[in-house]
Amino acid sequence: MGSFQLEDFAAGWIGGAASVIVGHPLDTVKTRLQAGVNYRNTLSCIRTVYRRESVFGFFKGMSFPLASIAVYNSVVFGVFSNTQRFLSQHHCREPGAGPTGALPDLLLASMVAGAVSVGLGAPVDLIKIRLQMQTQPLREAHLGLGPRAVALGKPPVYQGPVDCIATIVRTEGLTGMYRGLGAMLLRDIPGYCLYFIPYVFLNDWITPEACTGPSPCAVWLAGGVAGAISWGTATPMDVVKSRLQADGVYLNKYKGVLDCICQSYQKEGLKVVLKPSATTSVCLSLL
């Protein structure tokens, strides 16, 4: 167990807290574009949210992620780093062998981190999205609901994170906290593989051999490129996850991952997976 290091968890905690503070307003816009209606593009969504809900509308649902995502990020990055280190030591690799020989270790460590992220992150994402989406107007014509359409200005369903958790558990049971679990597994396990592997390879490629470790600029560049690669492939399933988790605030529209994909494609075509991609890219550059 000499390979276990708490520093990896501390670094993940700091990064997680910073990511929420900086990225939550754009994450709100991303979620509204993915699961809401009446938005033509990112700029239209920003203007609409500001006009209807003021600047505070961009920070809806922030308190719960701020309290939890720092811990979530800490665990995910700590698990990845320590798993990779354990596997490397178990295989008795030479320290200077480089990442190429460690590709199977990186792949396995990324998959473990992705699975852990789903177990911890599904309830966090659910609460965040429910709080972000509960003031959204829903149109009859768009959803085909008849008289159950929700008018703008209706009082919020949830009074805060604690009330949101209590309401979900009371109405949907404990399994309700893991709504969208299948879509999140399909997003995060491949997504973390496509994040951590390019990140490690790019860091190793950018850093000169004479240096003992990567510079802050190298870390930022590698993280930005790896994030773009990861989210570029994960965005379609992220849209499905967001819609499944937002489903249930006022009504239940989707029966599962496949039904959500079919309904979304039938109504919006392939553009449904491209709609939030620009906002996601901006979020990644900030984080």
C-alpha positions as CSV (number, residue, x, y, z in Angstrom):
1,M,0.0,0.0,0.0
2,G,3.1,2.3,-0.2
3,S,1.8,3.6,-3.5
4,F,-1.3,5.2,-2.0
5,Q,-1.1,9.0,-2.0
6,L,-3.6,11.4,-0.4
7,E,-2.2,14.3,-2.5
8,D,-4.2,13.0,-5.5
9,F,-7.4,13.3,-3.6
10,A,-6.5,16.8,-2.4
11,A,-5.7,18.0,-5.9
12,G,-9.0,16.5,-7.2
13,W,-10.9,18.3,-4.3
14,I,-9.4,21.7,-5.2
15,G,-10.0,21.2,-8.9
16,G,-13.6,20.1,-8.3
17,A,-14.5,23.1,-6.2
18,A,-12.9,25.5,-8.8
19,S,-14.8,23.8,-11.6
20,V,-18.2,24.3,-10.0
21,I,-17.6,28.0,-9.2
22,V,-16.3,28.8,-12.7
23,G,-18.3,26.4,-14.8
24,H,-21.8,26.2,-13.2
25,P,-23.4,29.2,-15.1
26,L,-22.4,27.6,-18.4
27,D,-23.4,24.2,-17.2
28,T,-26.9,25.6,-16.5
29,V,-27.0,26.9,-20.0
30,K,-25.9,23.5,-21.3
31,T,-28.5,21.7,-19.3
32,R,-31.3,24.1,-20.5
33,L,-30.2,23.6,-24.1
34,Q,-30.2,19.8,-23.7
35,A,-33.4,19.3,-21.8
36,G,-35.4,22.6,-22.2
37,V,-37.4,24.1,-25.0
38,N,-37.7,27.4,-26.9
39,Y,-33.9,28.1,-27.2
40,R,-32.6,28.8,-30.7
41,N,-28.9,28.7,-29.7
42,T,-26.5,29.3,-26.8
43,L,-26.8,33.1,-26.9
44,S,-30.6,32.9,-27.1
45,C,-30.6,30.7,-24.0
46,I,-28.3,33.1,-22.0
47,R,-30.5,36.1,-22.9
48,T,-33.7,34.2,-22.0
49,V,-32.4,33.0,-18.6
50,Y,-31.1,36.4,-17.7
51,R,-34.4,38.2,-18.8
52,R,-36.7,35.8,-16.9
53,E,-34.6,34.9,-13.8
54,S,-31.8,37.5,-13.6
55,V,-28.2,36.6,-13.0
56,F,-29.2,34.2,-10.2
57,G,-30.9,32.0,-12.8
58,F,-27.5,30.8,-13.9
59,F,-26.6,29.6,-10.4
60,K,-29.7,27.5,-9.8
61,G,-28.8,24.2,-8.1
62,M,-25.2,25.3,-7.4
63,S,-25.1,24.7,-3.6
64,F,-25.5,21.0,-3.9
65,P,-22.7,20.5,-6.5
66,L,-20.4,22.9,-4.6
67,A,-20.8,20.8,-1.5
68,S,-20.5,17.5,-3.3
69,I,-18.6,17.7,-6.6
70,A,-15.4,18.7,-4.7
71,V,-15.6,15.3,-2.9
72,Y,-16.7,13.5,-6.1
73,N,-13.8,14.9,-8.1
74,S,-11.4,14.1,-5.3
75,V,-12.5,10.5,-5.2
76,V,-12.5,10.1,-9.0
77,F,-9.0,11.6,-9.6
78,G,-7.6,9.9,-6.5
79,V,-9.0,6.5,-7.5
80,F,-7.5,6.9,-11.1
81,S,-4.1,8.0,-9.9
82,N,-3.8,5.4,-7.2
83,T,-5.2,2.6,-9.3
84,Q,-2.7,3.4,-12.1
85,R,0.2,3.6,-9.7
86,F,-0.8,0.3,-8.1
87,L,-1.1,-1.5,-11.5
88,S,2.3,0.0,-12.6
89,Q,4.0,-1.2,-9.5
90,H,2.3,-4.6,-9.7
91,H,3.7,-5.1,-13.2
92,C,7.2,-3.9,-12.0
93,R,7.5,-1.4,-14.8
94,E,10.6,0.8,-15.1
95,P,9.8,4.4,-14.0
96,G,11.1,5.8,-17.3
97,A,9.3,3.4,-19.6
98,G,6.8,6.1,-20.6
99,P,3.0,5.8,-21.0
100,T,3.0,3.6,-24.1
101,G,3.8,0.4,-22.2
102,A,1.3,1.4,-19.5
103,L,-1.7,1.7,-21.9
104,P,-3.5,-1.3,-20.4
105,D,-3.0,0.1,-17.0
106,L,-4.3,3.5,-18.1
107,L,-7.3,1.9,-19.7
108,L,-8.2,-0.2,-16.6
109,A,-7.6,2.7,-14.2
110,S,-9.8,5.0,-16.4
111,M,-12.6,2.4,-16.4
112,V,-12.5,2.0,-12.6
113,A,-12.6,5.8,-12.2
114,G,-15.6,6.0,-14.6
115,A,-17.5,3.4,-12.7
116,V,-16.8,5.1,-9.4
117,S,-17.8,8.5,-10.9
118,V,-21.2,7.1,-11.8
119,G,-21.8,5.6,-8.4
120,L,-21.0,8.9,-6.7
121,G,-22.1,11.4,-9.4
122,A,-25.5,10.1,-10.5
123,P,-27.4,11.5,-7.5
124,V,-25.3,14.7,-7.6
125,D,-26.1,15.3,-11.3
126,L,-29.8,14.4,-10.7
127,I,-30.3,17.0,-8.0
128,K,-28.4,19.6,-9.9
129,I,-30.4,19.1,-13.1
130,R,-33.7,19.0,-11.3
131,L,-33.0,22.3,-9.5
132,Q,-31.7,23.8,-12.8
133,M,-34.8,22.7,-14.8
134,Q,-37.7,23.2,-12.3
135,T,-38.5,26.8,-13.5
136,Q,-38.6,25.7,-17.2
137,P,-41.7,26.3,-19.3
138,L,-43.0,23.2,-21.0
139,R,-45.1,23.6,-24.2
140,E,-48.0,21.4,-25.1
141,A,-47.2,21.5,-28.8
142,H,-43.6,20.5,-28.2
143,L,-44.3,17.7,-25.8
144,G,-47.7,16.6,-27.0
145,L,-49.1,16.6,-23.4
146,G,-52.6,18.1,-23.7
147,P,-53.7,20.1,-20.6
148,R,-50.7,19.1,-18.4
149,A,-48.4,21.8,-19.9
150,V,-46.6,23.8,-17.2
151,A,-46.9,27.6,-17.4
152,L,-44.0,29.9,-16.8
153,G,-44.1,31.3,-13.3
154,K,-45.4,28.2,-11.6
155,P,-43.9,27.9,-8.1
156,P,-40.8,25.8,-8.0
157,V,-41.3,22.1,-7.2
158,Y,-38.3,21.9,-4.9
159,Q,-37.3,24.4,-2.1
160,G,-33.7,23.4,-2.2
161,P,-31.3,20.4,-2.4
162,V,-32.6,18.7,0.8
163,D,-36.2,19.1,-0.2
164,C,-35.4,17.8,-3.7
165,I,-33.8,14.7,-2.3
166,A,-36.6,14.1,0.1
167,T,-39.2,14.5,-2.6
168,I,-37.5,12.2,-5.1
169,V,-37.1,9.5,-2.4
170,R,-40.7,9.9,-1.3
171,T,-42.2,9.8,-4.8
172,E,-39.7,7.6,-6.7
173,G,-38.0,5.6,-4.0
174,L,-34.2,5.3,-3.5
175,T,-33.8,4.0,-7.1
176,G,-35.2,7.4,-8.2
177,M,-31.8,8.9,-7.1
178,Y,-30.2,6.9,-9.9
179,R,-32.4,7.9,-12.7
180,G,-30.4,8.0,-15.9
181,L,-27.8,5.6,-14.5
182,G,-27.5,3.6,-17.7
183,A,-26.9,6.7,-19.8
184,M,-24.3,7.9,-17.3
185,L,-22.5,4.6,-17.5
186,L,-22.4,4.8,-21.3
187,R,-21.1,8.4,-21.0
188,D,-18.6,8.2,-18.2
189,I,-16.7,4.9,-18.7
190,P,-15.7,5.6,-22.3
191,G,-15.5,9.3,-21.5
192,Y,-12.9,8.9,-18.7
193,C,-10.9,6.5,-20.9
194,L,-10.9,9.2,-23.6
195,Y,-9.9,11.8,-21.1
196,F,-7.2,10.3,-18.9
197,I,-5.4,8.4,-21.7
198,P,-4.9,11.4,-24.0
199,Y,-4.1,13.6,-20.9
200,V,-1.3,11.3,-19.8
201,F,0.1,10.9,-23.3
202,L,0.0,14.6,-24.0
203,N,1.6,15.5,-20.7
204,D,4.4,13.0,-21.4
205,W,4.9,14.3,-25.0
206,I,4.9,18.0,-24.0
207,T,7.2,17.7,-21.0
208,P,10.9,17.7,-21.9
209,E,12.9,14.7,-20.7
210,A,15.1,16.8,-18.5
211,C,12.1,18.0,-16.4
212,T,10.9,16.0,-13.4
213,G,7.3,16.8,-14.0
214,P,4.9,18.7,-16.3
215,S,4.7,22.5,-16.1
216,P,1.3,24.2,-15.2
217,C,1.0,25.3,-18.9
218,A,1.5,21.7,-20.0
219,V,-1.1,20.4,-17.6
220,W,-3.7,23.1,-18.8
221,L,-3.0,22.3,-22.5
222,A,-3.1,18.6,-22.0
223,G,-6.3,18.9,-19.9
224,G,-8.0,21.1,-22.4
225,V,-7.2,18.9,-25.4
226,A,-8.2,15.7,-23.5
227,G,-11.4,17.3,-22.3
228,A,-12.4,18.3,-25.8
229,I,-11.7,14.8,-27.1
230,S,-13.6,13.2,-24.2
231,W,-16.7,15.5,-24.3
232,G,-16.8,15.5,-28.1
233,T,-17.6,11.8,-28.0
234,A,-19.6,11.9,-24.7
235,T,-22.0,14.7,-25.6
236,P,-24.7,12.6,-27.3
237,M,-25.1,10.4,-24.3
238,D,-24.8,13.4,-22.0
239,V,-27.9,14.8,-23.8
240,V,-29.8,11.6,-23.1
241,K,-28.7,11.6,-19.4
242,S,-29.8,15.2,-18.9
243,R,-33.2,14.5,-20.4
244,L,-33.7,11.4,-18.4
245,Q,-32.7,13.2,-15.2
246,A,-34.8,16.3,-15.9
247,D,-37.7,14.0,-16.7
248,G,-39.9,13.7,-13.7
249,V,-39.9,17.4,-12.5
250,Y,-43.5,17.8,-13.7
251,L,-44.1,14.6,-15.7
252,N,-42.6,11.3,-16.8
253,K,-42.0,11.3,-20.5
254,Y,-39.3,8.7,-21.2
255,K,-39.3,4.9,-20.4
256,G,-35.5,4.5,-20.6
257,V,-32.3,5.3,-22.5
258,L,-33.5,3.8,-25.8
259,D,-36.9,5.4,-25.6
260,C,-35.3,8.8,-24.9
261,I,-33.0,8.4,-27.9
262,C,-35.9,7.4,-30.2
263,Q,-38.2,10.2,-29.1
264,S,-35.4,12.8,-29.3
265,Y,-34.3,11.7,-32.8
266,Q,-37.9,11.6,-34.1
267,K,-38.6,15.2,-32.9
268,E,-35.3,16.9,-33.5
269,G,-33.2,14.7,-35.8
270,L,-29.4,14.5,-35.5
271,K,-29.1,18.1,-34.4
272,V,-30.3,17.1,-31.0
273,V,-26.7,15.9,-30.2
274,L,-25.1,18.9,-31.7
275,K,-27.1,21.6,-29.9
276,P,-25.2,21.8,-26.7
277,S,-21.7,21.1,-28.1
278,A,-20.6,24.7,-28.4
279,T,-21.5,25.4,-24.8
280,T,-19.8,22.3,-23.6
281,S,-16.6,23.3,-25.4
282,V,-16.6,26.7,-23.7
283,C,-17.2,25.0,-20.3
284,L,-14.1,22.7,-21.0
285,S,-11.9,25.7,-21.8
286,L,-12.8,27.3,-18.5
287,L,-12.4,24.2,-16.4
